[in-house]
Amino acid sequence: MLDKKYLFPEDAVRLIFKHITQRSLSSEIVPIEEAYSRVTAEDIISPEDLPGFNRSTVDGFAVKASDTFGAKESSPAYLKIKADIPMGAIPDFSLSNGEAASIATGGMLPEGADAVVMVEHVNTVSDDLIEVLKAVSPGENVIFLDEDAKKGETIIKAGHRLKPQDIGALAGLGIKDVKVIRKPVISIILTGDEIMPHTEKVTPGKVRDVNSFTLAGLCYENGAIPLKMGIIKDDYNEIKKAVTKAYELSDIVLITGGTSAGTKDLTAKIINEIGLPGVLFHGASIKPGKPIIGGVCNGKPVFGLPGHPVAVYICFELFVKPVINYVFGLTDKNFKKTVKAKMSRSIHSQAGRQDFIRVYLEEHNGEIWATPLLSKSGLIMSLVKAHGIVHIPSELLGILEGEEVFVEIID
């Protein structure tokens, strides 16, 4: 199945979604120490109330709020100190009207107390008497026993990528293990007679492997496991053998090179032979990355990525990353980090095509300016120097100097 038209990225990705199963990966149970950045496979339910007791948020005195009503510096309220509450201790008493107890931040309130007066708003009259200079309302300076989390409450939904604060919350609830989605394995196949290992000395007509390292890092960043399949010469049988093996070993297959028109461009042919429906689109209305191939073989996504390093990066972000999130069943919204900047020079674009311009950022007189890095997509250093990407939509013919744009930050 080959779409003759050049699709926009969002349409191409939706086409792939139609032929794969969302949340198609199996799950596994891991200790929370190993769950950072993993995607939850099920809703996580709070097993208990958190913090589990009424606690003070300040150093001061636990009180009945009603005993302080009307208190001010010119007319303080006088309370008897009943006890001191040590940190980590369970008070073995309750407060009656007119009584207070000394308490530290995080300390447990005794029965009868419903507020805490900050120590700054209290004068000590004697060892057992204080005057309160400011009234407090019920609940003031207190975290109640179920205010952070209630027993039986859904605290984290399925399809959420766990952040450090999430793991901290799980630890606070005594949760030791969590069910997460298995990390997808992504095979990376390099094709091309001109490519050589990065450890070897370059000879005329040859280039070192850049793409497998960029792609492997992008896989790691997006929660996947890269599987490098090596550098394959432009030979049909060798490429077919490598793709077949990668198809068996991985969840997603990436093939770089062999996507443009030419006698050695075998990627589309091999994808069609591996499984159905095969190639879904060959080419997208973008720059760089126009020659990308997207296909699905018996439910497994297979991509043919261009050989130029910048195009590889752009195509991963636009096509591969959304598919990874889809098979994860990720429900988190993908809010990209952006900054507003002014373009330092005009940029022209072709109507009907989405352009992705690398820029670096500078600050002048309190304003941020974006300077285009107008190098060819085969030059990796333009990505190294770039702070972000400016997306020119298909309906625009470019961006004028001084015009405000949103720059998607490259982490």
N, C-alpha and C positions, 0 to 999 in steps of 0.2 A: 504494500500500500504506500504510494508515494504522492504526497501533496505537491502539485506543480508550483503553487504559489509560495512566495517567501512569507512566512508567518512572523508576526510579532512574538516576542518571547512569552508573554502571558498566554497567548493562544496556543503556542507550541507546547508549553508545559501542561495546559489543560488537556491537550490531545494525548499526552503520555499518561496522565492521570486516568483517562478513560480505559486504559488497557492494563493497569496494575491495581493491586489491592492495597487500599490504605491500611496502615498499621499491619503490614504483612509479616513483620519479624516476630520471632518467638520472644518469650520473656525469661528472665532469670532473677534469682534472689541474691542480693549482694549486701555485705555489711555497709552501714552508712558511711564508713570511712572511705569506701571505694565508689560512692554514689555521686560524687561531685560531677556536674554537667551531664549526668545520665537522665534519660527520659522515663518518667513514671509509667508503669504498665497498668496501674489501677488507682482508683481514688485512695487516698490515705486518710484514715479516720482517727481522730484523737482518742486514745485509750483512757484519758483522764482529763480532769480540769487542770488548766495551767493559769496561774502558778500553783493552784491547789490550796492556797490559804490567802487570807487578806494580808497584804504587806504594805509597808510604808515606802513611799518614794523619796522621803527626805529624812534628815536628822531632826528630831523634835520630840513631841509628846503626843501619845495616843490619847484621844479624848472622845467624849460624847459631844457631837457638834452643837447640840442644843444648849450645852453648858457655856458655850462661848458667844452665843447670839448677843449682839449689842456691845461686845467688848471693843474697846479702843484705848489709845494711850491715855486719854484723859479720864477714862472710866474702865479700867481693866476688870477682867473676870478672875477670881481667885479660885484655884483648884488645888486639892491635896494630892501630893505625889504618893501613889500607892506602892509602886515597885519600879524596878529597872528591868527591861527585857533584854537579855543577852542575845547577840546574833546567833541564829541557828536554833534558838530555844523555843519550845512550845510554852506559852504562858499558862501557868497553873492557877490563874485567878481570873476574875471578871471585874470590869469597872462598874461602879455604881455612880449615881448622880453626884457631881462635884468632885470626881476623882480623875486623875491622869496617870500615865505611865511613861517613863522615859523610853525612847525607842530610836534605833539607828536605821539608816536607809536599808531597806530590804528585810527589816525585822517583821515578825508576825504580830498582827494586832491581837490583843486579848478580846475575849467575849465582852460585849457591851460597848466597845469602841467602834466608831464609824467614820473617824477623821483623824488627821494628824496636824498639829500646829507646828509650824517651822520653828526651830530653835531661835531664829533671829527675831521672832515675834513674841518672845517670852522673856520675862525677868525672873530670876530666882530670888525669892524672898528668904527662904530658909531651906534646910535639908528636906523638908517635907511639904513645902508650899511654893507655888509659882503664881505669877500674875500673867494672864494672857492679854496681849496688847492689840490683837487683831482677831476678829471672828473668823471661823471657818464653816463651810457648809458641809452637809453629809457627803462623804465620798471624796472630799478634798485631800489631796496628797496621799491617796490610797489606790492601790491596784487590788481589785476584788478577786476572789479565788478562781473565777472562771472568765475573767475579763480578757485574758490572752487567748485562751482556747477552751471550748466547752467539750466535755466528754460526749462522744458520739458525733461531733461536728466534722464535716469534711474540711480538712485543713489544706490539702493539696490535691488537685484534680489529676486524673490520668492524662497523659500527653504533655506533662509539664517538664521542662528541663530544669533540673535541680540546681539551685544557686547555693553559695556558701551559707547564706542566712536560712535557707530551707533546711539544710543539714543541721544547723544549730538548733532550729526549732524541733526537729525530730529527736535530737539528743536530749533536749529539755523535757520531752514527753516520754523519755525512756524507750524510744523505738530503736532497736538495734539493727534491724535488717529492713530492706525495702525491695519491692518487686519492680524491676526496670526492664525496658526493652533491650533486647540484645543489640550490640553494636553491629551495624551492617558492615560487611567486608566489601571493599571497592577495589577491583582489579585495575591496574594501570599498565597499559601496553603502549610502548613507544614504537612507532614504525618509521623507517627511513634509512636509506643507505648512508646518509650523511651524518647520522648521529653516532657519537662515540661516548664511552663512559667518562664521567667527570674526572676520573683519576688519571686519565691518559693525556699525553701531550697532543695538542691540536695540530693537525696537518692541513695543508691547503684543501679547501672544499669540504672540510669536516667541521662540525660544531659539537660542543659538549652537551650532554644531557642537562637541560634546565627544567623541563616540564615535569618530570617525574617527582622532583623535589618540591616544586610549587604545589602540584596536585596532592602529594602526600601530606603536606602541611595543611592544606585546605580540608582534606579528609579528617585529620586529627581535630582541627578547630570545630568541625561540625559533628563530632561524635562518632565518626566512622573509623574503621581500621583499613589503612591502605595496604594493598598487596601488589608489590612491584613484580611484573612479569618479564621484565628485561627489555632489551632493545632488539627489535625484529627487523630484518632486512625487508626490502620491498619485493617480497616473493609471496605469491598467493598461498601456496601450500604452508609456508612457515607462519604467515599471519593467521590463516584459518586454524592451524594447529594451536596457536597461542590463544586465540579468541575462544576456541572450543574449551580449552582447559580453564581459562578464566571464567567462562560461563558456568562451569561445573563447581568452581571453588568460591564464587563470590555472589553477592546480591545485586551489585551494579557493576557494569563493565565500562571502562573508559579507554578509548583507543585514540591516540594522538597521531596526526598526520594522515594522509590518504583521504582527505575530504574534498579537495578541489577537483575540478575536471582534469583528467589526464590519464595516460595509459597505465600508470602505476597506482592509481587511486582505487583501491580494492575494498575499502571499508564498507561501503554501502552494499556491495555484492555479498560480502561475507555475512553481514548482519541479516540480510534477507534469507540466507541459507541456514542460519543457526536456529531460527524459530519464527513462529507467526505472532503478530502480523508482519514483523520485520520493520523496515524503515517507515517511519510515520511522516517525517519531513526531512528534506535535504536543503538546507539553507534557511536563514532567518534574516529578517529585515533589520539588521543591526550592523554597526561598525564600531570596533573590530569584531570579528567572529562570524561574519556572514556565511562561511561554508559549513557551519556545524550540521551534523547529522544526529537525529534523534530517533530511536527505535525501541521496540519492545519485542523480546523473543520469549514467547510462552510465559508472559507475566513478568519477565525480568528486564529492567531498563538497560539499554546499551547505547552509549554515545560515541560518536566519532567527532573528536575535537580538532580544531585547526592546529597546525604545528607552531604558529607564532606564540611566544610566551604571553604577551599581553592578551591576545585573543583567548588563550587557554584560561587565563584568570577570569576574564569577563564572562566567558561561556559557563564556567563552573558556577559563578555567582548567579547567573540568570537562569540556568537550566538544571544543573546537577544539584545544587543546594536545595531548591524547592522539592525535588524528588526525594532527597534524603529525608527532609522534614515530613514529607507525605507518608513514606513507608514507616517512619517512626510513629505516625499518628500524632504528631506534635500539634497541640492546641494553642500554644503561646502565640500571641501576635508578634510578627517580625518587624519591630520598630527599628529602623536603621538610624544610626547616629549621624546627624546632619548638623552643619553649621551654615549660617547665611553669610554670603560673601558677594563682593562685586567683581565682575570679570575685568581683568586688566587689559584685555584686548578683545576685539570682535572675533567671533568664531562662526564660520559658515557651515551649514548642514544641508543635506539633500532631503527634499520633501519625500515623505513616505518611508523614511528610514530613521530608526532610533540610533543616535550617536552617544558614545560614552567616552568622555574626554578626561584624561588624567590631568590633575592640577596640583600645584603646590601652593601653600597659603602663606601670606605675609601680612603683618599688621602695620598700617601706616596711619598715624594721627587718629588712633582709636577705631579705625575701620579695618575689616579683614578683606583682603584682595586675593582673588584666585587667578593664578597665572597658568595658562595651558601649557602642557608638555606635549608639543605636537610632533612627537617622534613616531616612527613606523612601529607597527605592532610586533615586529620581530625583535625589538630592543627591550630587554628586560629591565634595564636601568631606569626607564621612564616610570615603571611601577615602583622601583626602589625609592626614587626621588619623590614620588607623588604622596601627598597627604590625603587625597580623596579623588572622587569621580564626580563629574558633572554630567547629568543625563539630559540630552537634548531630545525632547519628544518628537514623534514623527510628523506632527502638524507644523512644526516650526522650521524656518529656513536658517536658523542660527541664533546667536546671542550677541547683542551689541556691547561694545566696551562701556563699562560703568553700570551695566544692568545687573540687578541682584539675582543671584542663583542660590540654590541649595546644593551644598557639597556633601556627598555621602562619604563619610570618613572611612579610610582604610585602616583597620586595626593593625 
